């Protein structure tokens, strides 16, 4: 089609019933006349499928591969998305089809304050970044999108992040990153994570927020549940005097103290105010408020249910956790990415690929 004149291309648009040709340049007209190919992405360390849920809202994207070493995750992902999930990423290189975007919320424990903090020295999980690089080298995607704990930026004096960026730049990518708080994207959960986008030929602008007003935990609470998750004979509540006034930050009402040891005050040993945003749901936290924290809801003090925790991450209320025990489901959620944040990326990624393809055609 590059040999046709603008008039001939416009005539083709009219003939095929294609609208929107007015004022378009030749390269743009060719794009209009070219059958749209889906933007194919792979979902590495896929977890519960936050990337999949976010991209699913736009028909321009298609998931062509997913992998996760956890067998429980494999079953849950397939149940919710209808895609067979492959296992260990280290044995999946030759199974991956052609793709345009590499998505990876790679294991965070090696870089987390709450984890072992060993970084790339963690032979089992820290070195999995190099498996990602092998896939990039083979697939040569136009874009890579990585997510991890915010501590990745400062781990080992900043050397870990610098190494990641250097490896991507060496491969011809333009790299941008930002630490984003899920609260700024409509989630009722204060959860800060680093997002890294590597793109070829043209830079990508990471969205900084979509919501200026926070959504409190009350937004996802089921008021019909009146369970009590704290044994008053074992614990006592010590009221906090320094009350948080900013609705975009969690507000502690009480420390939960063990009567025998007089110890308490960790994340799972606090009672939070549901009129504020909630704490980060954590896969590993303990105490009577393990994983979700405790909230004072009406006259009860309880943890969040699985369905409420699903709402904290922006997954649909219909997300299917059947055949998964509650504690395991909360564990998986604690390791998930917040869908609300990823959804802000989707239209920007779509526009980026439109420009990317237009420039390639023009060349």
C-alpha positions in Angstrom: 0.0 0.0 0.0 3.0 2.3 0.4 3.0 2.8 -3.4 -0.6 4.2 -3.5 -1.3 7.9 -3.3 -3.3 9.5 -0.5 -6.3 9.8 -2.8 -6.1 6.1 -3.7 -5.8 5.2 0.0 -8.8 7.4 0.9 -10.8 5.8 -1.9 -10.0 2.3 -0.5 -11.2 3.5 2.9 -14.5 4.6 1.4 -14.8 1.3 -0.5 -14.3 -0.7 2.6 -16.5 1.5 4.8 -13.6 2.6 7.0 -14.3 5.9 8.7 -11.9 8.5 10.3 -9.7 9.0 7.2 -10.3 12.7 6.9 -7.1 14.7 7.6 -4.9 11.6 7.9 -1.4 11.4 6.6 -0.3 8.5 4.4 1.2 6.4 7.2 -2.0 6.9 9.2 -4.2 5.9 6.3 -2.2 2.7 5.8 -2.7 1.8 9.5 -6.5 2.3 9.0 -6.4 0.0 6.1 -4.2 -2.6 7.7 -6.0 -5.4 9.6 -5.5 -4.8 13.3 -3.1 -7.3 14.9 -3.6 -7.9 18.6 -0.9 -6.6 21.0 0.4 -9.9 22.4 1.7 -10.1 25.9 3.1 -12.8 28.2 2.3 -13.0 31.9 5.4 -14.2 33.7 5.1 -15.1 37.5 1.5 -14.5 36.7 0.0 -15.0 40.2 -3.7 -14.3 40.3 -3.6 -12.5 36.9 -3.6 -8.8 37.8 -2.0 -8.0 34.4 -4.6 -10.2 32.7 -7.5 -8.6 34.4 -6.2 -5.1 33.5 -5.5 -5.9 29.9 -8.8 -7.8 29.5 -10.7 -4.5 29.5 -9.2 -3.6 26.1 -9.8 -5.9 23.1 -6.5 -4.7 21.6 -4.5 -7.0 23.9 -4.2 -10.8 23.9 -2.4 -13.0 26.4 -0.4 -15.7 24.6 1.5 -17.2 27.5 1.4 -17.4 31.3 3.6 -19.2 33.8 3.9 -19.6 37.5 5.6 -22.3 39.5 2.8 -22.6 42.1 0.3 -25.4 41.2 -2.5 -23.7 43.1 -2.0 -20.5 41.2 -2.0 -22.5 37.9 -5.4 -23.9 38.7 -6.9 -20.6 39.8 -5.6 -18.7 36.8 -6.9 -21.3 34.3 -10.3 -21.3 36.1 -10.6 -17.5 35.8 -9.0 -16.9 32.4 -9.3 -20.1 30.5 -5.5 -20.3 29.8 -3.2 -23.2 30.7 -0.4 -21.9 32.9 3.0 -23.3 32.4 5.3 -24.0 35.4 8.9 -23.0 36.2 10.1 -20.1 34.1 13.5 -21.7 33.9 12.1 -24.5 31.7 9.7 -22.4 29.7 11.9 -20.5 27.3 11.3 -22.7 24.2 7.5 -22.8 24.9 6.9 -19.0 24.5 5.4 -17.8 21.2 6.0 -14.5 19.6 4.9 -11.6 21.8 5.0 -7.8 22.0 5.0 -7.1 25.7 6.7 -8.9 28.5 4.9 -8.5 31.9 6.5 -9.8 35.1 5.8 -9.1 38.7 9.0 -11.1 39.5 9.6 -12.5 43.1 9.9 -9.7 45.5 11.2 -11.5 48.6 14.9 -11.1 47.8 14.5 -7.3 47.7 11.9 -6.9 50.4 12.4 -5.5 53.9 10.0 -8.2 55.1 11.8 -10.9 53.0 15.4 -12.1 53.1 16.8 -9.0 51.5 19.5 -11.0 49.7 18.7 -9.6 46.2 20.6 -11.2 43.4 22.5 -13.4 45.9 19.3 -15.3 46.5 20.0 -18.2 44.0 16.5 -19.5 44.0 14.5 -16.3 43.5 16.8 -13.3 43.1 18.5 -14.7 39.9 15.1 -15.1 38.2 15.6 -11.7 36.7 18.3 -13.2 34.5 15.7 -15.7 33.3 13.6 -12.7 32.2 16.6 -11.4 30.3 16.9 -14.7 28.4 13.2 -14.4 27.4 13.8 -10.8 26.3 16.9 -11.8 24.3 14.9 -14.4 22.4 11.6 -12.6 22.0 12.9 -9.1 21.4 9.6 -7.5 22.6 8.8 -3.9 22.0 8.0 -3.3 25.6 8.7 -4.9 29.0 6.8 -4.0 32.2 8.2 -5.1 35.5 6.8 -4.7 39.1 8.4 -5.2 42.5 8.5 -3.9 46.0 9.6 -0.3 46.4 12.7 -1.4 48.3 14.1 -2.6 45.0 15.0 1.0 44.2 17.3 1.3 47.2 18.4 -2.3 47.7 22.1 -2.7 48.1 22.6 1.1 48.0 20.8 1.3 44.7 23.1 -1.1 42.9 20.3 -3.7 42.3 18.1 -1.3 40.4 21.0 0.2 38.5 22.0 -3.3 37.4 18.4 -4.0 36.2 18.3 -0.7 34.3 21.8 -1.2 32.8 20.8 -4.7 31.5 17.7 -3.3 29.8 19.5 -0.2 28.3 22.2 -2.5 27.0 19.5 -4.3 25.1 18.4 -1.1 23.4 15.5 -0.1 25.7 14.6 3.3 27.0 13.8 2.8 30.7 11.5 4.7 33.0 10.3 3.8 36.5 8.2 5.1 39.4 7.1 4.1 42.8 3.3 4.2 42.8 0.8 4.0 45.6 -2.4 2.0 44.9 -4.3 4.6 46.8 -3.7 7.1 44.0 -5.5 4.8 41.6 -8.7 4.2 43.5 -7.7 1.2 45.6 -8.6 1.3 49.3 -5.1 -0.2 50.0 -2.0 1.8 50.8 0.4 -0.3 48.7 3.6 1.1 47.2 5.4 -0.7 44.5 7.9 0.1 41.8 6.9 -0.2 38.2 9.6 -0.3 35.5 8.8 0.1 31.8 11.4 -0.6 29.1 10.4 0.4 25.6 12.1 0.5 22.2 12.6 3.6 20.1 10.2 5.8 22.0 9.9 6.5 25.7 6.8 5.7 27.8 5.3 8.0 30.4 4.2 6.2 33.5 0.8 7.4 34.9 1.2 9.0 38.4 -2.4 8.9 39.6 -6.0 8.7 38.5 -7.8 9.5 41.8 -7.2 12.6 43.9 -9.7 11.5 46.6 -9.0 8.2 48.4 -11.5 5.3 48.6 -11.7 4.1 52.2 -11.8 0.5 53.3 -15.6 0.9 53.9 -15.9 1.0 50.1 -15.3 -2.8 50.0 -16.7 -3.9 53.3 -19.6 -6.3 53.5 -21.7 -4.9 56.4 -23.6 -8.2 56.8 -20.6 -10.0 58.3 -20.4 -9.8 62.1 -17.6 -12.2 63.0 -15.2 -11.4 65.7 -11.5 -12.2 65.0 -9.9 -11.3 68.3 -10.1 -13.3 71.6 -10.7 -10.7 74.3 -9.5 -13.2 77.0 -6.1 -13.4 75.3 -5.6 -9.9 74.0 -6.3 -6.4 75.3 -6.8 -3.2 73.2 -4.6 -0.2 73.9 -6.1 2.9 72.3 -3.7 5.0 70.2 -3.4 8.6 71.0 -1.7 9.9 67.9 -4.6 9.7 65.5 -4.0 9.9 61.7 -6.1 12.6 60.1 -5.2 12.0 56.4 -7.8 9.7 54.8 -5.2 8.5 52.3 -3.2 6.9 55.1 -4.2 4.0 57.4 -5.4 5.1 60.8 -4.6 2.9 63.8 -7.3 2.8 66.5 -5.8 0.3 68.9 -2.7 -1.8 69.4 -3.6 -5.4 70.2 -1.4 -6.6 73.0 -1.0 -10.2 74.2 -2.0 -10.2 77.9 0.7 -12.8 78.9 3.7 -11.3 77.0 2.5 -7.7 76.8 3.8 -7.7 73.3 2.0 -6.4 70.2 1.8 -3.5 67.8 2.9 -5.2 64.6 0.8 -4.9 61.5 -1.3 -7.9 62.3 -1.7 -6.7 65.9 -3.4 -3.5 65.3 -7.0 -2.4 64.7 -7.5 0.1 61.9 -10.2 2.6 61.0 -12.2 1.5 57.9 -13.1 5.2 57.1 -9.5 5.6 56.0 -7.6 3.5 53.4 -6.2 0.2 54.6 -2.8 -1.2 55.2 -0.8 -3.3 52.7 -2.2 -6.8 52.6 0.8 -9.0 53.2 1.3 -12.7 52.4 3.5 -13.3 55.5 2.2 -11.2 58.4 1.0 -12.9 61.5 -1.0 -12.1 64.6 -4.8 -12.1 65.1 -5.0 -9.8 62.0 -2.7 -11.9 59.9 -2.4 -10.8 56.3 -5.2 -8.2 56.1 -5.0 -6.4 59.5 -7.9 -5.9 61.9 -10.7 -3.4 61.3 -13.3 -2.1 63.7 -16.5 -2.6 61.7 -19.6 -1.6 63.7 -19.4 -3.4 67.0 -16.9 -6.1 65.9 -13.2 -6.3 65.3 -12.3 -8.6 62.4 -10.0 -9.3 59.5 -11.1 -8.8 55.9 -12.8 -11.7 54.1 -11.3 -13.1 50.9 -14.0 -11.3 48.9 -13.3 -8.0 50.6 -9.5 -8.5 50.0 -10.3 -9.2 46.4 -11.9 -5.7 46.3 -8.8 -4.2 47.9 -6.8 -5.4 44.8 -9.4 -4.4 42.2 -10.2 -7.9 41.0 -13.9 -8.4 40.0 -16.2 -9.6 42.7 -16.9 -12.7 40.6 -13.2 -13.8 40.9 -13.4 -17.5 41.4 -11.5 -18.8 44.5 -13.6 -22.0 44.8 -11.6 -25.0 46.0 -9.0 -22.7 47.6 -8.9 -22.3 51.3 -9.3 -18.8 52.7 -5.8 -18.5 54.2 -4.2 -19.7 50.9 -6.4 -17.2 48.9 -5.2 -14.4 51.2 -1.6 -15.5 50.8 -2.0 -15.4 47.0 -3.6 -11.9 47.2 -0.8 -10.7 49.5 1.6 -11.5 46.6 -0.5 -9.9 43.9 -0.3 -6.6 42.0 -3.2 -4.2 42.4 -5.3 -4.2 39.3 -6.3 -0.6 39.7 -2.8 0.6 39.1 -2.3 -1.6 36.0 -5.6 -0.4 34.5 -4.1 3.1 34.4 -1.3 1.8 32.1 -3.5 0.0 29.6 -4.8 3.0 27.5 -1.3 4.6 27.5 0.2 1.3 26.3 -2.4 1.0 23.6 -1.6 4.6 22.4 2.1 3.8 22.6 1.7 0.8 20.3 -0.4 2.8 17.9 2.5 5.3 17.6 5.1 2.5 17.5 3.4 0.8 14.6 2.8 4.0 12.8 6.4 4.9 12.9 7.4 1.4 11.7 5.1 1.7 8.7 6.4 5.1 7.9 10.0 3.8 8.0 
